[in-house]
Amino acid sequence: MFKLYVSVFSYAALLWAMASLPEKSWDKLIQFASNSLTKLRESKKNWPIIGDLNRGQELLLAFSDCEAKLSLGQKILPNSLIQFKFYTHLLEQLLDANRQFGIGIKKCIPEIRSGLINDLQFEKKILDEILSTFLQFIVIAATTWSFVFLSQSLVQIPVSKTLIFVMLMLQIGGVCLFLFAMKTIKFKTFFKFSKAIEELYLFSSLLEIGQSLNSILKKSGILEGALVKYQLFSPLSDRISLLIARLKETGLSPKDETQEIIRQIWQLQEQNFLKFTKILQVLKFSVLAFFFLPAYFLYLYAIFTFFMEQ
């Protein structure tokens, strides 16, 4: 009963203290909360994957701003755009062509924005897969440590600090290994698609603004870049070479066919996403089997050893 009175008194004292705070204190608290939230939002831009998504979404909003400024004839500063993959570099090159030669680029922007939307949806799928994996890691780790603390409080089994440290390091090491391996596999799986799409978008956009063919081929790197380098794109590379040869002979623009090739690369990337998720599943179960489960079994071994010695 005494504890109940103490709790009620403490709660009442807390309410009285909050009500007695001067108005300036509330303003400072609100300002502190606002500043903390702003810093958290800014720091999220540096987080892996989540930061990429945030930057990509900000760049998507910037596209509308670019279109509005171009319509009004206003200049866009080269360093004012959010950096996200190759889209920022591509847009900066187009804006530079607009500034130097007065070439209209309004028709190019919707195509690049469409690619950016597809890319953000793709990155969101990868993020969902990774968050699902981490949720499983957290559940298993929470189960293990709940069992440790429960057994300690009920049975008071003496466990060495070294064992606890080893268990903790196994779980932390498993998470670090998963992050490193996931990042490496993601880069090796999807980097070539990103580079090929960049080359094709740049090639298509420069065709739209009417630059010379030699300049287009040099700036886009389409005849010596990822589209030619990787065997996966071999049929598409051959097709682009034929389209460029046709352009030289007849002057017929390959823009529509280029857009079709871009769509095919997006489809290939989607197929590789399924392979990536399977690899991610194998990696996840490997981490669980070789890092999280051994931590649990180490503690079980310590318990059994304790009871065998009694």
C-alpha positions in Angstrom: 0.0 0.0 0.0 2.9 2.3 0.8 4.3 1.8 -2.7 1.0 2.8 -4.2 0.9 6.0 -2.2 4.5 6.8 -3.3 3.6 6.1 -6.9 0.5 8.4 -6.8 2.5 11.1 -5.0 5.3 10.9 -7.6 2.9 11.1 -10.5 1.2 14.2 -8.9 4.5 15.8 -8.3 5.5 15.2 -11.9 2.3 16.8 -13.2 2.8 19.8 -10.8 6.4 20.3 -12.0 5.3 20.2 -15.6 2.5 22.7 -15.0 4.9 25.0 -13.1 7.4 25.2 -16.0 7.7 28.8 -17.4 6.6 29.4 -20.9 10.2 30.0 -22.1 11.1 26.5 -20.9 8.4 25.0 -23.0 9.6 27.0 -26.0 13.1 25.8 -25.5 11.9 22.2 -25.2 9.9 22.5 -28.4 12.9 24.1 -30.2 15.2 21.3 -28.9 12.8 18.6 -30.1 12.5 20.3 -33.5 16.3 20.6 -33.9 16.8 17.0 -32.9 14.2 15.8 -35.4 15.9 17.9 -38.2 19.3 16.5 -37.3 17.8 12.9 -37.4 16.4 13.5 -40.8 19.7 14.9 -42.1 21.6 12.0 -40.6 19.3 9.5 -42.3 20.8 10.6 -45.7 24.1 9.0 -44.7 22.5 5.7 -43.7 23.1 2.8 -46.2 20.1 2.0 -48.5 17.7 4.1 -46.4 19.8 7.2 -47.1 19.9 6.3 -50.8 16.1 6.2 -50.8 15.8 9.5 -49.1 18.1 11.2 -51.5 16.3 9.6 -54.4 13.0 10.9 -53.2 14.4 14.4 -52.7 15.8 14.3 -56.3 12.4 13.2 -57.6 10.9 16.3 -56.0 13.7 18.4 -57.5 12.7 17.3 -61.0 9.5 19.3 -60.8 11.4 22.3 -59.5 13.8 22.0 -62.5 10.9 21.9 -64.9 9.4 25.0 -63.4 12.7 26.9 -63.4 13.3 25.9 -67.1 9.9 27.1 -68.0 10.6 30.5 -66.4 14.0 30.7 -68.0 15.8 30.6 -64.6 19.2 29.1 -64.1 19.8 26.0 -62.0 23.1 26.0 -60.1 25.2 22.8 -60.9 25.7 21.9 -57.2 22.1 22.5 -56.1 20.9 18.9 -56.9 20.8 16.0 -54.5 23.3 13.3 -55.5 21.6 9.9 -56.3 23.2 7.3 -58.5 23.8 8.4 -62.1 20.5 10.5 -62.3 22.1 13.6 -60.8 25.1 13.4 -63.1 22.8 12.8 -66.1 20.6 15.8 -65.3 23.6 18.0 -64.7 25.0 17.2 -68.1 21.7 18.0 -69.7 21.4 21.3 -67.8 24.9 22.1 -68.8 24.0 21.6 -72.5 21.0 23.8 -71.9 23.2 26.6 -70.4 25.9 26.5 -73.0 23.9 25.9 -76.2 20.4 26.9 -75.2 19.2 23.4 -76.2 15.7 22.5 -74.9 15.7 19.5 -72.6 12.1 19.6 -71.3 11.3 16.4 -73.3 14.1 14.5 -71.7 13.2 15.1 -68.1 9.9 13.0 -68.0 11.9 10.0 -69.3 14.6 10.3 -66.7 12.0 10.9 -64.0 10.3 7.7 -65.0 13.5 5.8 -64.7 14.1 7.3 -61.3 10.7 6.2 -60.1 11.4 2.6 -61.3 14.8 2.7 -59.5 13.2 3.9 -56.2 10.6 1.2 -56.4 13.4 -1.4 -57.0 15.5 0.0 -54.0 12.4 -0.2 -51.8 12.0 -3.9 -52.6 15.6 -4.5 -51.6 15.1 -2.5 -48.4 12.0 -4.6 -47.5 14.0 -7.8 -48.0 16.8 -6.5 -45.8 14.5 -5.2 -43.0 12.7 -8.6 -43.0 16.1 -10.3 -42.5 17.0 -8.0 -39.6 13.7 -8.5 -38.0 14.4 -12.3 -37.9 17.9 -11.6 -36.4 16.4 -9.4 -33.7 13.7 -12.0 -32.8 16.3 -14.8 -32.5 18.7 -12.6 -30.5 15.9 -11.4 -28.2 14.8 -15.0 -27.7 18.4 -16.0 -26.8 19.0 -13.2 -24.3 15.6 -13.6 -22.8 16.4 -17.2 -22.1 19.7 -16.1 -20.6 18.3 -13.5 -18.2 15.3 -15.8 -17.3 17.5 -18.7 -16.4 19.8 -16.4 -14.4 17.0 -15.0 -12.4 15.2 -18.3 -11.7 18.1 -20.8 -11.3 21.0 -18.4 -10.7 23.4 -20.4 -12.9 26.9 -19.0 -12.7 28.0 -18.0 -16.3 31.4 -16.6 -17.1 31.7 -13.1 -18.5 33.9 -14.6 -21.3 31.0 -16.7 -22.5 28.6 -13.8 -22.5 31.2 -11.8 -24.4 31.7 -14.6 -27.0 27.9 -14.9 -27.5 27.6 -11.2 -28.0 30.5 -11.1 -30.4 29.1 -14.0 -32.4 25.8 -12.2 -33.0 27.4 -8.8 -33.7 29.9 -10.5 -36.1 27.1 -12.3 -37.9 25.2 -9.0 -38.5 28.4 -7.2 -39.7 29.2 -10.1 -42.0 25.7 -10.1 -43.4 25.8 -6.3 -44.1 29.2 -6.6 -45.8 28.3 -9.6 -47.9 24.9 -8.1 -48.8 26.5 -4.8 -49.9 29.1 -6.7 -52.0 26.6 -9.0 -53.6 24.2 -6.1 -54.3 27.0 -4.1 -56.0 28.2 -7.0 -58.1 24.6 -8.0 -59.1 23.2 -4.6 -60.0 26.1 -2.2 -60.8 26.2 -3.3 -64.4 22.5 -2.6 -64.9 22.8 0.9 -63.4 25.7 1.7 -65.7 24.0 0.3 -68.8 20.8 2.2 -68.1 22.9 5.4 -67.5 24.6 5.0 -70.9 21.3 4.4 -72.6 19.5 7.3 -71.0 22.4 9.7 -71.7 22.5 8.4 -75.3 18.7 8.9 -75.7 18.7 12.3 -74.1 21.6 13.6 -76.1 19.9 12.4 -79.3 16.8 14.4 -78.2 18.8 17.7 -77.8 20.5 17.3 -81.2 24.2 17.0 -80.5 26.6 15.6 -83.0 26.8 11.8 -83.2 30.5 11.7 -82.3 29.9 13.9 -79.3 26.9 11.7 -78.2 29.0 8.5 -78.5 31.9 10.0 -76.6 29.8 11.4 -73.7 27.5 8.4 -73.3 30.3 5.8 -73.7 27.7 3.5 -75.2 30.1 1.6 -77.5 32.7 0.8 -74.8 30.8 0.9 -71.6 28.8 -1.7 -69.5 26.4 -2.5 -72.4 29.4 -3.9 -74.4 31.5 -5.1 -71.5 29.0 -7.6 -70.0 28.0 -10.8 -71.8 24.5 -10.5 -70.3 23.8 -7.5 -72.6 25.3 -9.0 -75.7 22.1 -9.1 -77.8 21.2 -5.6 -76.7 24.7 -4.3 -77.5 24.5 -5.8 -81.0 21.2 -4.1 -81.5 22.5 -0.7 -80.4 25.5 -1.1 -82.8 23.1 -1.7 -85.7 20.9 1.2 -84.7 24.0 3.5 -84.6 25.1 2.2 -88.0 21.6 2.9 -89.4 21.7 6.4 -87.9 25.0 7.1 -89.7 23.7 5.9 -93.0 20.1 7.2 -93.1 19.9 9.8 -90.2 16.9 7.9 -88.8 16.8 8.4 -85.0 17.0 5.2 -82.9 15.3 6.9 -79.9 12.2 4.7 -79.8 14.2 1.5 -80.1 16.6 2.8 -77.3 13.6 3.3 -75.0 12.6 -0.3 -75.7 16.1 -1.6 -74.9 16.0 0.4 -71.6 12.7 -1.4 -70.8 14.3 -4.8 -71.5 17.2 -4.0 -69.2 14.7 -3.1 -66.4 13.1 -6.5 -67.0 16.5 -8.2 -66.8 17.2 -6.4 -63.6 13.9 -7.6 -62.2 14.8 -11.1 -63.0 18.2 -10.7 -61.2 16.3 -9.3 -58.3 14.7 -12.7 -57.8 18.2 -14.3 -57.9 19.4 -11.7 -55.4 16.6 -12.5 -52.9 17.4 -16.2 -53.1 21.1 -15.4 -52.4 20.0 -13.2 -49.6 18.0 -16.0 -48.1 21.0 -18.4 -48.3 23.2 -15.7 -46.7 20.6 -15.1 -43.9 20.3 -18.8 -43.0 24.1 -19.2 -43.1 24.5 -16.3 -40.6 21.8 -17.8 -38.4 23.4 -21.3 -38.6 27.0 -20.2 -38.0 26.6 -17.2 -35.7 23.2 -16.9 -33.9 22.5 -20.6 -33.2 26.0 -21.3 -31.9 25.6 -18.4 -29.4 22.4 -20.1 -28.1 24.0 -23.6 -28.0 27.0 -22.2 -26.2 24.8 -21.1 -23.4 22.9 -24.4 -23.3 26.3 -26.2 -23.1 27.2 -24.0 -20.1 23.9 -24.9 -18.4 24.3 -28.6 -19.0 27.9 -28.5 -17.8 26.8 -26.8 -14.6 24.1 -29.4 -13.8 26.5 -32.3 -14.6 29.0 -30.9 -12.1 26.4 -30.8 -9.3 
